């Protein structure tokens, strides 16, 4: 194995470690939300420091590879893709931390009626499944699995739109629960954004493996 390939292997392993950390944060946020466990939510906030540290370390690995080895072709695309994916993973961590902070800010558990009405658990589950698929696509270098994430992201978009549509009526009807309703909508928007960021990961996997840029919707339609 050449020095370049060894450095690329090290970067890939570090990215996988970061992805698993963010995934564990996402799973914890689902548990904290359903169980109204503020201790778990506080653990998520504390763990976010590790996510930030890993982002900085991965940036440094990418910069070192470019500076020391002058990669070309698929190796260069891989490093570029990892730079972008590293940012998306960190932003996913930020959004999960945001969910945790909304939970910490509540003084009572979320009502089951609102959990059901907003379909929040379904959104959590889709996000987790998408993230699992993204990790699989990255580890196995499988662009078909990566492309499947675009359809799942559309599901999240529809659920987010549904929540936005029903929230005003709930706010007018249940004024005593306005804080909870607004927090629920905010959590849903965080989950929708996480779905977008997982989709970005899929785009980068396809970019470095197939040299295809799928940044805009029109270019993704054939995968939907």
N, C-alpha and C positions, 0 to 999 in steps of 0.2 A: 504494500500500500504506500503510495507516494505521500509526501508531506501535505500536499493539497487535499488528497482524499481523506487523510487522517483528520485534517482540520474540518472538512465538511462533515465527516462522521461525528465528530465532537459537537459541532453546531446542531446537527439533526437530533442527537441524543438530548442536548440541552433544551431544544425546542419541545421535544416530547415531554420532558420533565415539567416544563412550564405549563404545557397544555394540561397535563394531569393535575397539576396544582390548581389551575383555574377551574377544571372540571369538579374537583373536590369542593371548591368554594361554591360552585353552582348547586351541587347536591345539598350542601349544608344550608344554603339559603332557602331551598325548598322545604327542608325539615324545619328550619326556624320559623318560616311563614306558617306552615300548617300547625305546628305545635305551639306557636307563639312563645318560642324559646329565645329570650333576649340574651342569654349567656352564649348560645351558639352564634347569634347575630354579632355579638361583640368579638367572638373568636374570628369571625370572617373579617371584620374591620382590622383586627390585629394582623391577620395573615396577609392582608393586602400589601404590607411592607415587603414581604417575601416576593410577591409578584413583581413589585417595582424593582427590587434588587435583581431579579432574574432578567427583567427587560434590559437593564443596563449591561448586564454581563453578556447577553446575547448580541446586543448592539456592538459591543467590543469585539466579540468573536467575528462578526460579519466584517467589521472594519479591518481587522487583522488579516482576514483571508484576502480581501481586496488589495490591501497594501503590500502583503508579502508574496502573494502567489499569482496575482494578475489573472484570475480565472476567465475563461471564455465559454461560449456556447451554453450548454445545459448547466455547467458549474456556476457560471455568472448569473444565469437566470435563477438558479437555486438561491444564491446569496441575496439577490434583489428581492425574491419572494419572501425570504426569511426576515429581511428587514421590515417589510410591510406587515407580515404576519405577526411579528413580534409586537408591533404597535397595536394591532388588533387584539391580541391576547391581553395586553396590558389594559386596553380600554374595556374589554369584557370584564376583567377583574374590577375595574372602576365601577362598572354597572352593577355587578354583584354586590360590591360594597355599598352602593347606593340603595339597593334593595334591603340590605341588612340595616342600614340607618333608618329607613322608613319603619322597619319592624321595631327597632329600639325606641323610636319616637312615639309609638302607640302605647296607650295606657290600658288596653284590653285586647283580647284576641279578636281576630277578624271574624265577622259573622259568617256562618256557613252559607246563609242566603246570598251574601255578596260574593263569596268564593265561587259558588255555583253560577251565579248570574254572569260574572265576568269570565268564567271558565279559566281561572288563573292556574289551576293545577294542570290543565291541558297544555297551557302555554309553557309552564315549567317542563313538562314531560317532553314536549316537542323540542325545546331548546336543548335539553340533555341528550335526546336521541340524535339531534343534528350534530352536537359536539362530538358524540361518540363516533358518528359516521365520518366526521372530518378527521379525527385522529386516525381512524382505520384507513381512510384514503391516503393520509400522509405517510403512515408507516408502511403500507403495502404499495404505495405509489399507484393508486387506482383512480384514474380520472372518471370512470363511470360512477363510482361511489361519490366522488366529489360533486359531479354534475347533478346527482339525485337531490342534493341539498337545496337547489333552487326551488323545487316544488314545495318542500317543507317550509321554506321561508315565506312562500305565498300564503300558507296556512296561518302563520303567525301574523302576517299583515291583515288578514281577514278578521282574526280574533281581536287584534288591536283596534281595528275599525269598529267592530261590534261593541267593544267596551266604551269607546268614545261616543258612540251613538246612544247607548242606554244610560250613561252617567248623568246627563242633565236631568232626566226624569227622576232618577233615584235621588238626586240632590234636592229637587223640589219636594218630593214625597217624604223623604226621611232626613229632614234638616238636622235632627239631633245626631245623625251619623255622618255628617258632611266630612269630618276629618278622616274617617275610615274610608269613605268612598273615594275621596281625592287621593289618599295614600294607595288605594287599590289600583286606581288608574295610573298613578305614577309608577308603580311596580310593573304593571303590564307594559308600559312604554319602555321601561328598562329591558324587559324580556324581549320585546320586539326589536330593540336595538342590538341586543346580544345575537338574535337571529341574523340580523344584517351583518354583524361582524364575523359570525361563523361562515356566512356565505362569502365574505371577503376571503377567508381562509381557503375555501373551495376554489375561488377564482385564481388564487396564487398557486395552488397545487396544479391546476390545469395549465397555467402560464408556464411554470418551469418545466413541466413534463412534455407538453405539446406545443409550447411557444405560441399559444393562443391567448389573446387578450379579450376577456369577457367583462370588462368594466361597466359597460352600458347595457341596459335591458335588451335592446334590439339584438345585440350580439349573443344574448343568452337564450333567446326564444327557442332556438332549435333544440335546446336541452330540456325544455319544459314539457 
